[in-house]
Amino acid sequence: MIALQQPFLISNSTSSPFSSLSSSPLSLLYQCKTIREIQQLHASTIKTGLFNQHPFSLTRILESCCTSFQSSSHSPPKSISINDVNYALSLFDHLTTLNSSSSSFLYNSLIRTLTLVDQPERAFLLFYYMLHENSNNPNQIHLPNKFTFPSVLKSCAQLSAIEEGEQVHGFILKTHFISDLYVQNSLIHMYAKCGKTESACKVFEEIPFKNKNVVSWNSMIDAFVTSGDIDSARKVFDEMPYRNVVSWNSMIAGYARQLLPQEAFQLFLELQEVSGEKPDESTLVSIISLISDLGLLSLGKRVHGYVIRREFSMCGGLGVALIDMYSKCGNINNALQVFKDIQNKNVGHWTSMIIGFAVHGFAEDSLHLFSEMQRSGVKPNSVTFIGVLSACRHGGLIEEGLKLFKLMRGTYKIEPTIQHYGCLVDLLGRSGFLKEAKTVIDNMGMGPGPVIWGTLLAACRNHGDIEIGEIAAKRLVELTPDYGGGYVLLSNLYARSGRWEDFGRTRRVIGNRGLAKVSGLSWIEVDGEIHEFLVGDNFHPRSGEIYRLLDGLERNLRWTEL
Protein backbone atom coordinates (compact mmCIF):
# COMPACT_ATOMS: atom_id res chain seq x y z
CA MET A 1 0.00 0.00 0.00
CA ILE A 2 1.07 3.60 -0.59
CA ALA A 3 1.20 4.60 3.03
CA LEU A 4 2.04 8.28 2.56
CA GLN A 5 -1.46 9.58 1.80
CA GLN A 6 -3.96 11.05 4.25
CA PRO A 7 -7.27 9.26 4.85
CA PHE A 8 -10.22 10.38 2.73
CA LEU A 9 -13.63 10.84 4.33
CA ILE A 10 -16.54 10.36 1.93
CA SER A 11 -19.16 13.07 2.24
CA ASN A 12 -22.67 12.06 3.25
CA SER A 13 -24.23 15.38 2.25
CA THR A 14 -27.89 15.10 1.21
CA SER A 15 -27.44 18.01 -1.20
CA SER A 16 -25.49 15.91 -3.72
CA PRO A 17 -26.76 16.20 -7.30
CA PHE A 18 -26.57 12.42 -7.43
CA SER A 19 -28.82 11.89 -4.36
CA SER A 20 -31.54 10.42 -6.58
CA LEU A 21 -29.88 8.16 -9.12
CA SER A 22 -32.04 7.10 -12.02
CA SER A 23 -29.28 6.16 -14.42
CA SER A 24 -26.49 3.63 -14.27
CA PRO A 25 -23.75 4.93 -11.94
CA LEU A 26 -21.25 3.98 -14.63
CA SER A 27 -22.91 6.20 -17.23
CA LEU A 28 -23.09 9.06 -14.72
CA LEU A 29 -19.42 8.59 -13.94
CA TYR A 30 -18.54 9.37 -17.54
CA GLN A 31 -20.38 12.69 -17.19
CA CYS A 32 -18.32 13.83 -14.19
CA LYS A 33 -15.96 16.68 -15.07
CA THR A 34 -14.22 17.28 -11.74
CA ILE A 35 -12.91 15.29 -8.79
CA ARG A 36 -15.61 16.88 -6.63
CA GLU A 37 -18.35 15.46 -8.87
CA ILE A 38 -16.68 12.03 -8.83
CA GLN A 39 -16.58 12.13 -5.04
CA GLN A 40 -20.24 13.11 -4.85
CA LEU A 41 -21.26 10.26 -7.16
CA HIS A 42 -19.12 7.83 -5.18
CA ALA A 43 -20.68 8.96 -1.89
CA SER A 44 -24.25 8.82 -3.29
CA THR A 45 -23.89 5.29 -4.64
CA ILE A 46 -22.64 4.08 -1.27
CA LYS A 47 -25.36 5.93 0.65
CA THR A 48 -28.23 4.71 -1.56
CA GLY A 49 -26.93 1.17 -1.83
CA LEU A 50 -26.61 1.40 -5.60
CA PHE A 51 -22.93 0.59 -5.27
CA ASN A 52 -23.91 -3.01 -4.60
CA GLN A 53 -26.66 -3.07 -7.24
CA HIS A 54 -24.33 -1.57 -9.88
CA PRO A 55 -20.93 -2.94 -8.96
CA PHE A 56 -18.78 -0.79 -11.26
CA SER A 57 -15.26 -1.20 -10.02
CA LEU A 58 -13.17 1.21 -8.00
CA THR A 59 -10.82 1.04 -10.93
CA ARG A 60 -13.29 2.94 -13.10
CA ILE A 61 -13.63 5.66 -10.45
CA LEU A 62 -9.86 5.92 -10.14
CA GLU A 63 -9.50 6.08 -13.92
CA SER A 64 -11.96 8.98 -13.96
CA CYS A 65 -9.89 10.75 -11.29
CA CYS A 66 -6.72 10.29 -13.33
CA THR A 67 -8.44 11.57 -16.47
CA SER A 68 -9.51 14.65 -14.52
CA PHE A 69 -5.91 15.14 -13.32
CA GLN A 70 -4.66 14.95 -16.92
CA SER A 71 -7.03 17.74 -18.04
CA SER A 72 -6.38 19.92 -14.97
CA SER A 73 -2.60 19.86 -15.43
CA HIS A 74 -2.88 21.51 -18.86
CA SER A 75 -4.92 24.54 -17.76
CA PRO A 76 -3.04 27.20 -15.77
CA PRO A 77 -3.20 27.88 -12.95
CA LYS A 78 -2.97 24.27 -11.81
CA SER A 79 -6.26 23.19 -10.26
CA ILE A 80 -5.04 19.91 -8.76
CA SER A 81 -5.23 19.97 -4.97
CA ILE A 82 -3.38 17.68 -2.62
CA ASN A 83 -6.71 16.57 -1.13
CA ASP A 84 -7.86 15.37 -4.55
CA VAL A 85 -4.63 13.41 -4.94
CA ASN A 86 -5.06 11.89 -1.48
CA TYR A 87 -8.58 10.78 -2.45
CA ALA A 88 -7.25 9.07 -5.58
CA LEU A 89 -4.49 7.37 -3.61
CA SER A 90 -7.01 6.14 -1.03
CA LEU A 91 -8.91 4.48 -3.89
CA PHE A 92 -5.65 3.00 -5.15
CA ASP A 93 -4.83 1.61 -1.70
CA HIS A 94 -8.28 0.07 -1.47
CA LEU A 95 -7.71 -1.64 -4.80
CA THR A 96 -4.45 -3.14 -3.54
CA THR A 97 -6.18 -4.50 -0.41
CA LEU A 98 -8.66 -6.23 -2.73
CA ASN A 99 -5.70 -7.72 -4.62
CA SER A 100 -6.90 -5.95 -7.74
CA SER A 101 -4.19 -5.35 -10.31
CA SER A 102 -3.73 -1.75 -11.46
CA SER A 103 -3.08 -0.68 -15.04
CA SER A 104 0.00 1.14 -16.33
CA PHE A 105 -2.27 4.11 -17.09
CA LEU A 106 -3.19 4.43 -13.41
CA TYR A 107 0.42 4.19 -12.27
CA ASN A 108 1.64 6.70 -14.85
CA SER A 109 -1.16 9.17 -14.11
CA LEU A 110 -0.68 9.03 -10.34
CA ILE A 111 3.12 9.29 -10.57
CA ARG A 112 2.82 12.28 -12.90
CA THR A 113 0.22 13.97 -10.71
CA LEU A 114 2.34 13.55 -7.59
CA THR A 115 5.23 15.36 -9.30
CA LEU A 116 2.84 18.17 -10.31
CA VAL A 117 1.78 18.75 -6.69
CA ASP A 118 5.39 18.64 -5.43
CA GLN A 119 5.22 15.20 -3.83
CA PRO A 120 8.32 13.62 -5.42
CA GLU A 121 8.99 11.14 -2.59
CA ARG A 122 5.54 9.62 -2.95
CA ALA A 123 5.91 9.57 -6.74
CA PHE A 124 9.14 7.60 -6.52
CA LEU A 125 7.66 5.25 -3.92
CA LEU A 126 4.74 4.56 -6.27
CA PHE A 127 7.20 3.81 -9.08
CA TYR A 128 8.94 1.31 -6.78
CA TYR A 129 5.58 -0.31 -6.01
CA MET A 130 4.82 -0.46 -9.74
CA LEU A 131 7.99 -2.45 -10.34
CA HIS A 132 7.29 -4.88 -7.52
CA GLU A 133 3.54 -5.41 -7.78
CA ASN A 134 2.79 -8.98 -8.84
CA SER A 135 6.50 -9.78 -8.74
CA ASN A 136 5.55 -13.42 -8.11
CA ASN A 137 3.60 -13.50 -11.35
CA PRO A 138 5.81 -12.26 -14.25
CA ASN A 139 2.83 -12.27 -16.62
CA GLN A 140 1.09 -9.53 -14.60
CA ILE A 141 4.08 -7.25 -13.92
CA HIS A 142 3.54 -3.65 -15.11
CA LEU A 143 6.68 -2.55 -16.91
CA PRO A 144 7.36 1.19 -17.14
CA ASN A 145 6.92 2.78 -20.55
CA LYS A 146 7.80 6.08 -22.24
CA PHE A 147 5.09 7.83 -20.21
CA THR A 148 6.48 6.52 -16.90
CA PHE A 149 10.13 7.52 -17.10
CA PRO A 150 9.77 11.31 -17.66
CA SER A 151 7.68 11.68 -14.48
CA VAL A 152 10.00 9.45 -12.44
CA LEU A 153 13.03 11.42 -13.67
CA LYS A 154 11.23 14.66 -12.77
CA SER A 155 10.73 13.37 -9.22
CA CYS A 156 14.48 12.62 -9.03
CA ALA A 157 15.19 16.16 -10.24
CA GLN A 158 12.87 17.66 -7.62
CA LEU A 159 14.66 15.66 -4.91
CA SER A 160 18.17 16.24 -6.38
CA ALA A 161 18.41 12.44 -6.01
CA ILE A 162 21.28 11.81 -8.41
CA GLU A 163 21.94 8.21 -7.35
CA GLU A 164 18.32 7.21 -7.93
CA GLY A 165 18.30 9.18 -11.18
CA GLU A 166 21.38 7.32 -12.43
CA GLN A 167 19.76 4.00 -11.51
CA VAL A 168 16.65 4.94 -13.50
CA HIS A 169 18.94 5.93 -16.39
CA GLY A 170 20.56 2.49 -16.21
CA PHE A 171 17.10 0.91 -16.28
CA ILE A 172 16.20 2.96 -19.36
CA LEU A 173 19.39 1.88 -21.13
CA LYS A 174 18.12 -1.70 -20.96
CA THR A 175 14.94 -0.73 -22.82
CA HIS A 176 14.24 0.69 -26.26
CA PHE A 177 12.92 3.89 -24.64
CA ILE A 178 16.44 5.31 -24.49
CA SER A 179 15.89 6.59 -28.03
CA ASP A 180 12.62 8.32 -27.11
CA LEU A 181 13.14 12.09 -27.30
CA TYR A 182 10.77 12.82 -24.42
CA VAL A 183 12.75 10.45 -22.19
CA GLN A 184 16.09 11.88 -23.38
CA ASN A 185 14.96 15.45 -22.62
CA SER A 186 13.86 14.34 -19.16
CA LEU A 187 17.31 12.84 -18.56
CA ILE A 188 18.98 16.13 -19.53
CA HIS A 189 16.66 18.01 -17.18
CA MET A 190 17.29 15.57 -14.32
CA TYR A 191 21.08 15.76 -14.66
CA ALA A 192 20.93 19.57 -14.94
CA LYS A 193 18.92 19.94 -11.72
CA CYS A 194 21.25 17.53 -9.92
CA GLY A 195 24.33 19.53 -10.98
CA LYS A 196 25.71 16.85 -13.31
CA THR A 197 26.34 19.06 -16.33
CA GLU A 198 28.75 16.64 -18.02
CA SER A 199 26.20 13.83 -17.90
CA ALA A 200 23.50 16.16 -19.25
CA CYS A 201 25.84 17.20 -22.06
CA LYS A 202 26.58 13.56 -22.91
CA VAL A 203 22.88 12.72 -23.24
CA PHE A 204 22.37 15.88 -25.33
CA GLU A 205 25.21 15.02 -27.70
CA GLU A 206 23.87 11.50 -28.21
CA ILE A 207 20.65 12.92 -29.68
CA PRO A 208 21.01 13.37 -33.49
CA PHE A 209 20.87 17.06 -34.45
CA LYS A 210 17.79 16.62 -36.63
CA ASN A 211 15.91 14.93 -33.75
CA LYS A 212 16.53 17.64 -31.15
CA ASN A 213 13.56 19.85 -30.43
CA VAL A 214 13.41 23.20 -28.65
CA VAL A 215 12.98 21.41 -25.29
CA SER A 216 16.30 19.59 -25.85
CA TRP A 217 18.14 22.84 -26.51
CA ASN A 218 16.44 24.68 -23.65
CA SER A 219 17.25 21.87 -21.21
CA MET A 220 20.93 22.08 -22.17
CA ILE A 221 20.96 25.87 -21.79
CA ASP A 222 19.39 25.44 -18.35
CA ALA A 223 22.06 22.88 -17.42
CA PHE A 224 24.88 25.30 -18.23
CA VAL A 225 23.12 28.26 -16.58
CA THR A 226 22.55 26.20 -13.41
CA SER A 227 26.24 25.29 -13.28
CA GLY A 228 27.28 28.94 -13.80
CA ASP A 229 28.85 28.30 -17.22
CA ILE A 230 27.19 31.23 -18.97
CA ASP A 231 29.58 31.14 -21.97
CA SER A 232 28.67 27.54 -22.84
CA ALA A 233 24.99 28.39 -22.37
CA ARG A 234 25.34 31.28 -24.84
CA LYS A 235 27.10 29.01 -27.32
CA VAL A 236 24.18 26.55 -27.22
CA PHE A 237 21.74 29.47 -27.49
CA ASP A 238 23.48 30.79 -30.61
CA GLU A 239 23.53 27.31 -32.21
CA MET A 240 19.79 26.73 -31.77
CA PRO A 241 17.94 26.43 -35.09
CA TYR A 242 14.85 28.02 -33.52
CA ARG A 243 13.99 29.49 -30.13
CA ASN A 244 10.93 30.14 -27.99
CA VAL A 245 10.46 32.58 -25.11
CA VAL A 246 11.79 29.95 -22.66
CA SER A 247 15.13 30.01 -24.52
CA TRP A 248 15.38 33.78 -24.11
CA ASN A 249 14.26 33.65 -20.49
CA SER A 250 16.92 31.06 -19.60
CA MET A 251 19.71 33.19 -21.05
CA ILE A 252 18.42 36.44 -19.53
CA ALA A 253 18.06 34.75 -16.14
CA GLY A 254 21.59 33.34 -16.51
CA TYR A 255 23.08 36.76 -17.22
CA ALA A 256 21.07 38.23 -14.36
CA ARG A 257 22.39 35.57 -11.98
CA GLN A 258 25.96 36.38 -13.04
CA LEU A 259 25.27 40.13 -12.59
CA LEU A 260 25.98 40.87 -16.26
CA PRO A 261 23.45 43.66 -16.87
CA GLN A 262 24.61 44.75 -20.31
CA GLU A 263 24.23 41.27 -21.79
CA ALA A 264 20.88 40.68 -20.05
CA PHE A 265 19.38 44.00 -21.17
CA GLN A 266 20.69 43.51 -24.71
CA LEU A 267 18.92 40.14 -24.95
CA PHE A 268 15.79 41.70 -23.46
CA LEU A 269 15.78 44.28 -26.26
CA GLU A 270 16.45 41.63 -28.93
CA LEU A 271 13.62 39.52 -27.57
CA GLN A 272 11.20 42.40 -28.10
CA GLU A 273 12.54 43.75 -31.39
CA VAL A 274 13.94 40.83 -33.40
CA SER A 275 12.83 37.46 -32.10
CA GLY A 276 9.14 37.59 -32.89
CA GLU A 277 8.48 36.42 -29.31
CA LYS A 278 7.05 38.57 -26.53
CA PRO A 279 8.45 38.87 -23.00
CA ASP A 280 6.36 37.00 -20.44
CA GLU A 281 6.19 37.21 -16.67
CA SER A 282 9.36 35.13 -16.20
CA THR A 283 11.31 37.48 -18.47
CA LEU A 284 10.24 40.53 -16.53
CA VAL A 285 10.88 38.92 -13.13
CA SER A 286 14.49 38.19 -14.19
CA ILE A 287 15.04 41.73 -15.48
CA ILE A 288 13.45 43.36 -12.42
CA SER A 289 15.49 41.14 -10.08
CA LEU A 290 18.68 42.25 -11.86
CA ILE A 291 17.60 45.89 -11.55
CA SER A 292 17.02 45.27 -7.82
CA ASP A 293 20.52 43.88 -7.33
CA LEU A 294 22.09 46.84 -9.15
CA GLY A 295 19.84 49.52 -7.63
CA LEU A 296 18.90 51.02 -11.02
CA LEU A 297 15.77 52.88 -9.94
CA SER A 298 15.15 54.87 -13.15
CA LEU A 299 15.41 51.74 -15.29
CA GLY A 300 13.15 49.92 -12.84
CA LYS A 301 10.48 52.58 -13.28
CA ARG A 302 10.68 52.16 -17.07
CA VAL A 303 10.20 48.42 -16.81
CA HIS A 304 7.32 48.99 -14.37
CA GLY A 305 5.74 51.23 -17.00
CA TYR A 306 6.13 48.44 -19.58
CA VAL A 307 4.38 46.06 -17.17
CA ILE A 308 1.46 48.48 -16.77
CA ARG A 309 1.14 49.15 -20.52
CA ARG A 310 1.12 45.43 -21.33
CA GLU A 311 -1.39 44.82 -18.52
CA PHE A 312 0.55 42.04 -16.82
CA SER A 313 -1.02 40.63 -13.68
CA MET A 314 0.60 41.63 -10.38
CA CYS A 315 -1.01 38.77 -8.46
CA GLY A 316 1.99 36.45 -8.82
CA GLY A 317 5.77 36.72 -8.82
CA LEU A 318 5.82 39.91 -10.87
CA GLY A 319 4.15 41.91 -8.11
CA VAL A 320 6.58 40.46 -5.57
CA ALA A 321 9.55 41.38 -7.80
CA LEU A 322 8.37 44.99 -8.20
CA ILE A 323 7.85 45.48 -4.45
CA ASP A 324 11.30 44.06 -3.83
CA MET A 325 12.85 46.22 -6.57
CA TYR A 326 11.48 49.50 -5.22
CA SER A 327 12.50 48.53 -1.67
CA LYS A 328 16.07 47.68 -2.66
CA CYS A 329 16.34 50.82 -4.78
CA GLY A 330 15.42 52.97 -1.76
CA ASN A 331 11.90 53.98 -2.78
CA ILE A 332 9.77 52.43 -0.07
CA ASN A 333 6.77 54.64 -0.95
CA ASN A 334 6.56 53.23 -4.48
CA ALA A 335 6.93 49.72 -3.06
CA LEU A 336 4.00 50.38 -0.74
CA GLN A 337 1.92 51.75 -3.62
CA VAL A 338 2.53 48.63 -5.71
CA PHE A 339 1.59 46.52 -2.68
CA LYS A 340 -1.65 48.44 -2.12
CA ASP A 341 -2.65 48.16 -5.79
CA ILE A 342 -2.53 44.35 -5.75
CA GLN A 343 -6.02 43.03 -5.13
CA ASN A 344 -5.34 39.37 -4.33
CA LYS A 345 -2.21 39.41 -2.22
CA ASN A 346 -0.37 36.15 -1.54
CA VAL A 347 2.26 35.38 1.08
CA GLY A 348 5.01 36.60 -1.27
CA HIS A 349 3.51 40.09 -1.56
CA TRP A 350 3.04 40.45 2.20
CA THR A 351 6.52 39.09 2.94
CA SER A 352 8.25 41.34 0.40
CA MET A 353 6.61 44.45 1.86
CA ILE A 354 7.32 43.37 5.45
CA ILE A 355 11.01 42.89 4.57
CA GLY A 356 11.04 46.21 2.72
CA PHE A 357 9.83 48.07 5.82
CA ALA A 358 12.36 46.16 7.95
CA VAL A 359 15.45 47.00 5.86
CA HIS A 360 14.39 50.66 5.71
CA GLY A 361 14.25 50.80 9.51
CA PHE A 362 10.46 51.02 9.80
CA ALA A 363 10.19 48.31 12.42
CA GLU A 364 6.77 49.32 13.73
CA ASP A 365 5.30 49.45 10.21
CA SER A 366 6.74 46.03 9.47
CA LEU A 367 5.17 44.49 12.58
CA HIS A 368 1.86 46.26 11.97
CA LEU A 369 1.76 44.85 8.43
CA PHE A 370 2.50 41.39 9.81
CA SER A 371 -0.49 41.68 12.14
CA GLU A 372 -2.64 42.82 9.22
CA MET A 373 -1.42 39.83 7.22
CA GLN A 374 -2.53 37.46 9.98
CA ARG A 375 -5.95 39.10 10.14
CA SER A 376 -6.33 38.72 6.38
CA GLY A 377 -6.01 34.95 6.70
CA VAL A 378 -2.75 34.65 4.74
CA LYS A 379 -0.42 32.21 6.48
CA PRO A 380 3.16 33.47 6.96
CA ASN A 381 6.08 31.29 5.90
CA SER A 382 9.65 30.99 7.11
CA VAL A 383 10.81 33.97 5.00
CA THR A 384 8.06 36.14 6.51
CA PHE A 385 9.46 35.46 9.96
CA ILE A 386 12.96 36.36 8.80
CA GLY A 387 11.45 39.71 7.82
CA VAL A 388 9.69 40.43 11.12
CA LEU A 389 12.66 39.22 13.16
CA SER A 390 14.87 41.56 11.12
CA ALA A 391 12.46 44.37 11.90
CA CYS A 392 12.78 43.63 15.61
CA ARG A 393 16.55 43.48 15.23
CA HIS A 394 16.74 46.91 13.58
CA GLY A 395 14.28 48.39 16.06
CA GLY A 396 15.80 46.82 19.18
CA LEU A 397 12.43 45.23 20.00
CA ILE A 398 13.61 42.32 22.13
CA GLU A 399 10.31 41.33 23.72
CA GLU A 400 8.47 41.37 20.39
CA GLY A 401 11.26 39.39 18.72
CA LEU A 402 11.15 36.65 21.35
CA LYS A 403 7.35 36.46 21.07
CA LEU A 404 7.55 36.14 17.29
CA PHE A 405 10.20 33.42 17.54
CA LYS A 406 7.92 31.50 19.88
CA LEU A 407 4.90 32.14 17.62
CA MET A 408 6.78 30.78 14.62
CA ARG A 409 7.56 27.47 16.33
CA GLY A 410 4.43 27.07 18.43
CA THR A 411 1.55 28.33 16.30
CA TYR A 412 2.85 27.93 12.74
CA LYS A 413 5.06 24.87 13.33
CA ILE A 414 7.96 26.41 11.40
CA GLU A 415 11.33 25.11 12.49
CA PRO A 416 13.89 27.93 12.67
CA THR A 417 16.74 27.96 10.18
CA ILE A 418 20.21 29.42 10.55
CA GLN A 419 18.81 32.76 9.28
CA HIS A 420 16.18 32.91 12.04
CA TYR A 421 18.78 32.13 14.69
CA GLY A 422 21.07 34.76 13.17
CA CYS A 423 18.36 37.41 13.55
CA LEU A 424 17.73 36.39 17.16
CA VAL A 425 21.43 36.40 18.08
CA ASP A 426 21.88 39.81 16.46
CA LEU A 427 18.78 41.16 18.23
CA LEU A 428 20.08 40.06 21.64
CA GLY A 429 23.67 41.02 20.90
CA ARG A 430 22.88 44.55 19.75
CA SER A 431 21.00 45.18 22.99
CA GLY A 432 23.86 43.89 25.14
CA PHE A 433 22.33 40.54 26.12
CA LEU A 434 25.48 38.67 25.14
CA LYS A 435 25.14 35.75 27.55
CA GLU A 436 21.60 35.15 26.33
CA ALA A 437 22.82 35.32 22.71
CA LYS A 438 25.55 32.77 23.51
CA THR A 439 22.92 30.50 25.12
CA VAL A 440 20.82 30.67 21.93
CA ILE A 441 23.84 29.61 19.89
CA ASP A 442 24.64 26.74 22.25
CA ASN A 443 21.06 25.42 21.98
CA MET A 444 20.49 25.87 18.27
CA GLY A 445 20.46 22.16 17.44
CA MET A 446 22.56 22.84 14.33
CA GLY A 447 26.11 23.91 13.70
CA PRO A 448 26.37 27.71 13.88
CA GLY A 449 28.18 29.04 10.84
CA PRO A 450 30.74 31.83 10.62
CA VAL A 451 28.02 34.47 10.20
CA ILE A 452 26.51 33.60 13.58
CA TRP A 453 29.87 33.72 15.38
CA GLY A 454 30.82 36.90 13.51
CA THR A 455 27.56 38.53 14.60
CA LEU A 456 28.23 37.64 18.23
CA LEU A 457 31.84 38.83 18.00
CA ALA A 458 30.75 42.18 16.55
CA ALA A 459 28.28 42.58 19.43
CA CYS A 460 31.06 41.77 21.93
CA ARG A 461 33.25 44.43 20.35
CA ASN A 462 30.47 47.02 20.62
CA HIS A 463 29.77 46.17 24.27
CA GLY A 464 33.35 45.38 25.36
CA ASP A 465 32.78 41.75 26.43
CA ILE A 466 36.21 40.14 26.02
CA GLU A 467 35.33 36.78 27.58
CA ILE A 468 32.55 35.87 25.16
CA GLY A 469 34.32 37.75 22.34
CA GLU A 470 37.37 35.48 22.58
CA ILE A 471 35.14 32.39 22.44
CA ALA A 472 33.36 33.74 19.37
CA ALA A 473 36.65 34.70 17.70
CA LYS A 474 38.10 31.23 18.34
CA ARG A 475 35.08 29.52 16.76
CA LEU A 476 35.12 31.96 13.84
CA VAL A 477 38.83 31.33 13.14
CA GLU A 478 38.25 27.56 13.28
CA LEU A 479 35.53 27.82 10.65
CA THR A 480 37.22 30.40 8.39
CA PRO A 481 40.99 30.39 9.09
CA ASP A 482 41.76 32.50 6.01
CA TYR A 483 39.22 35.23 6.77
CA GLY A 484 40.77 38.31 8.32
CA GLY A 485 37.52 39.89 9.49
CA GLY A 486 37.43 37.88 12.71
CA TYR A 487 40.95 38.94 13.69
CA VAL A 488 40.13 42.58 12.90
CA LEU A 489 37.03 42.49 15.12
CA LEU A 490 39.00 40.83 17.95
CA SER A 491 41.85 43.35 17.70
CA ASN A 492 39.32 46.19 17.83
CA LEU A 493 37.80 44.60 20.93
CA TYR A 494 41.25 44.45 22.59
CA ALA A 495 41.96 48.07 21.64
CA ARG A 496 38.64 49.25 23.00
CA SER A 497 39.38 47.47 26.31
CA GLY A 498 42.93 48.85 26.52
CA ARG A 499 44.60 45.44 26.16
CA TRP A 500 47.32 46.70 23.84
CA GLU A 501 49.58 43.68 24.15
CA ASP A 502 46.78 41.39 22.92
CA PHE A 503 45.95 43.98 20.26
CA GLY A 504 49.53 43.91 18.95
CA ARG A 505 49.67 40.11 18.99
CA THR A 506 46.44 39.85 16.98
CA ARG A 507 47.65 42.42 14.47
CA ARG A 508 50.91 40.52 14.00
CA VAL A 509 48.91 37.37 13.21
CA ILE A 510 47.02 39.33 10.54
CA GLY A 511 50.30 40.57 9.03
CA ASN A 512 52.17 37.25 9.22
CA ARG A 513 49.34 35.32 7.57
CA GLY A 514 48.65 37.98 4.97
CA LEU A 515 45.02 38.18 6.02
CA ALA A 516 42.76 41.05 5.12
CA LYS A 517 39.18 41.94 5.76
CA VAL A 518 37.12 42.01 2.57
CA SER A 519 36.31 45.62 1.79
CA GLY A 520 32.70 46.66 1.37
CA LEU A 521 31.50 47.58 -2.10
CA SER A 522 28.49 49.73 -2.94
CA TRP A 523 27.06 51.64 -5.84
CA ILE A 524 24.40 54.28 -6.36
CA GLU A 525 22.55 55.61 -9.39
CA VAL A 526 22.43 59.39 -9.86
CA ASP A 527 20.75 60.85 -12.96
CA GLY A 528 21.01 57.54 -14.81
CA GLU A 529 24.75 57.12 -14.08
CA ILE A 530 26.11 54.33 -11.84
CA HIS A 531 28.71 55.37 -9.23
CA GLU A 532 30.70 52.57 -7.57
CA PHE A 533 32.54 52.92 -4.26
CA LEU A 534 34.99 50.68 -2.40
CA VAL A 535 35.68 51.26 1.29
CA GLY A 536 38.75 53.48 1.73
CA ASP A 537 39.41 54.03 -1.98
CA ASN A 538 39.89 57.36 -3.78
CA PHE A 539 39.45 56.21 -7.37
CA HIS A 540 36.17 57.99 -8.01
CA PRO A 541 36.80 61.05 -10.20
CA ARG A 542 35.01 63.26 -7.68
CA SER A 543 36.48 61.64 -4.55
CA GLY A 544 38.04 64.96 -3.42
CA GLU A 545 34.63 66.65 -3.36
CA ILE A 546 33.09 63.66 -1.62
CA TYR A 547 35.65 63.56 1.20
CA ARG A 548 35.46 67.34 1.68
CA LEU A 549 31.68 67.05 2.03
CA LEU A 550 32.05 64.21 4.54
CA ASP A 551 34.57 66.22 6.56
CA GLY A 552 32.15 69.13 6.61
CA LEU A 553 29.31 66.88 7.79
CA GLU A 554 31.52 65.47 10.55
CA ARG A 555 32.47 68.96 11.77
CA ASN A 556 28.82 70.03 11.80
CA LEU A 557 27.83 66.94 13.76
CA ARG A 558 30.55 67.57 16.35
CA TRP A 559 29.48 71.23 16.67
CA THR A 560 25.86 70.09 17.18
CA GLU A 561 26.94 67.72 19.97
CA LEU A 562 28.73 70.58 21.76
Summary of the structure (lengths in Angstrom):
residues: 562
radius of gyration: 29.6
end to end distance: 79.3
largest distance: 96.6
contacts: 1715
relative contact order: 0.03
helix: 69%
strand: 2%
